Amino acid sequence: MRKKLMPLLLLAAILSPAVSVADDNAGLDTSAAEAELDLWDENSKGSDKKQSDWNVGGFVEAGVGGFTHSNRPIKKDFSLAELRGELFANRYFGEHFVSAKFDVVADDIDDQNIRAEVRELFANFKLGDSANLKVGQQVLTWGTGDFIFINDLFSKDWQSMFSGRDDSYLKKPDPAVKFSWYNDIGNVDLAWIPVFDGDDYISGERFSYYNPMVGGVTDKRLSVENPDNDFDNGAFALRLSKNVGGTEYALYGYHGLYSQPNAFNPVSGKNFFPKMNAVGASVRGTLGGGIANAEVSYWNFLAEKDGSNPFVPNDQINLLLGYEHEIAPNVTLSGQYLVQKMQDYDQAKKVALNSSQLVDEWNQTATIRLNWQAMQQKLNVSLFAFYSPDDEDFYLKPKVSYRQDDHWFYEVGANIFGGKHNYTQWGQFEKDSNIYARLKYNF
């Protein structure tokens, strides 16, 4: 989420509107994604019959994308140019579950032209009838938003989102230990991330960004102080949840480094990841034939006390409201309203390096998602849009996908940015607008 503008970068672009990991043919939905990622649902707890054979598969995918503006700061011919292969294997050992998922990528844009990625490598141990312990490389996610994250402070991959990769790649895996306990009073999820990794943020490698030290949009690489891999820089996250009559209530807590380097060290001249505490709550349930959600959080940045430090984000209150409804057969419409209240705003404005570029004290963002499925849900047409009436900027994500059969999948889409000013959340990326196409073969 955007905070006050600071030297080097406020990485505003990464206001995360929201969380969700979905498959190729589905709209993002946090709760469904979370259940799938946990690989542990209520039905499996009481089942004595477990899969005993290895489930093995993978895919090969080619992706290509191009920028829509010619006079752009980024000196790249393509926004996406990669060949990706993935292999996965998982199975049960008695009541315990193990999973591995590895990607190999030939990328013509990244600094590393060929790289390997460990997407999953974990063991999920069942501890009695009501608890499990998941250890290893895994995707962590919770919250109720759609592309908006106010309680989900786990790692994200914004370069994937802007490039047009599959939505699932927005959620970046972390090396973590997650303990879950299910009981009649409520559910407890406690996650520990011992080694900090952080977001794949917009840094000038693939996309340009607004740099206040330059006074414009640039592809100059962001200089960042990477934290030491010690216990003090690890993260702890907690969720307490309870389902009452089909409505889910949840409380959240987080302590650790913020996943983006949106603070600045004037001595070293580098950005760094500020330490923070966060608390929040959410509710999600049916309303008027649709699904409604509300979520609130408070972000406390420990190096900022009263708004007098222009190099560290101010504390912030976040409030999210959302609603989703099927307006016609196979047509779903959803909308969200996000408001973020910067604390100690008057003091922040006094010390801001450029007060005219400081975000509003009450900063608003609205989103809309329209999704249509046809041809036995093989064809999916969708539009996701962000708009800020305060910043007067927008981000549009239209896409069309088609699943031919169990093997072949095709998608074309775009990432379109615009705004009145080049220093706002989405306005800074106007010349990073791009169109893309992906072809995938699953096996």
NORDA-V776194 format. One line per field, one symbol per residue. ss: DSSP state (H for helix, E for strand, - for the rest). phi: phi as a letter, one per 20 degrees, with the letter a starting at -180 (. if undefined). A space follows every 50 residues. Layout:
# NORDA-V776194
ss = ???
phi = ???
This chain:
# NORDA-V776194
ss = -----------HHH--EE-----------HHHHHHHHH---HHHH----- ----EEEEEEEEEEEEE------------EEEEEEEEEEEEEE--EEEEE EEEEEEE------EEEEEEEEEEEEE----EEEEEEEE---------E-- -----EEHHHHHH---HHHHE--EEEEEEEEE----EEEEEEE------E --------EEE----EEE-----EE-----HHH-EEEEEEEEEE--EEEE EEEEEEE-----EEE----EEE--EEEEEEEEEEEEE--EEEEEEEEEEE E--------------EEEEEEEEEEEEE--EEEEEEEEEEEE--HHHHHH H---HHH----EEEEEEEEEEEEE----EEEEEEEEEE----EEEEEEEE EEE----EEEEEEEEEEEE-------HHHHHH-EEEEEEEEE-
phi = .ecffcgmadkggefffpcrccefdcffbffffffffflbdffffeeeed fddfdcarbccdcbbcfedeedffececebbbccccccbbaedmedccbc bcdccdcedfgefcbdceebabcdeedmecbbcdcpfbedbaodfdmccd dedffccfffffeofggfffeefcfbccdccdbffrdcccdcdfdfcnfe efcnfdcebedffenaebdfffeceeffecgfefcccccdcbeclndedb dcbbcreffceddcdffemcfbefebdbcabbbbafblnccdbbbcbcdd efeddbnedfecffgbdccccbbcbeeagmcdccbccdccdfelffffff dffbffdfffgdddcdcbccccdbllmfecdbcdcdbdfeelcbbdcebc cbdfafdebcbcabcddarfcedegdffdgeegbdbbccccec
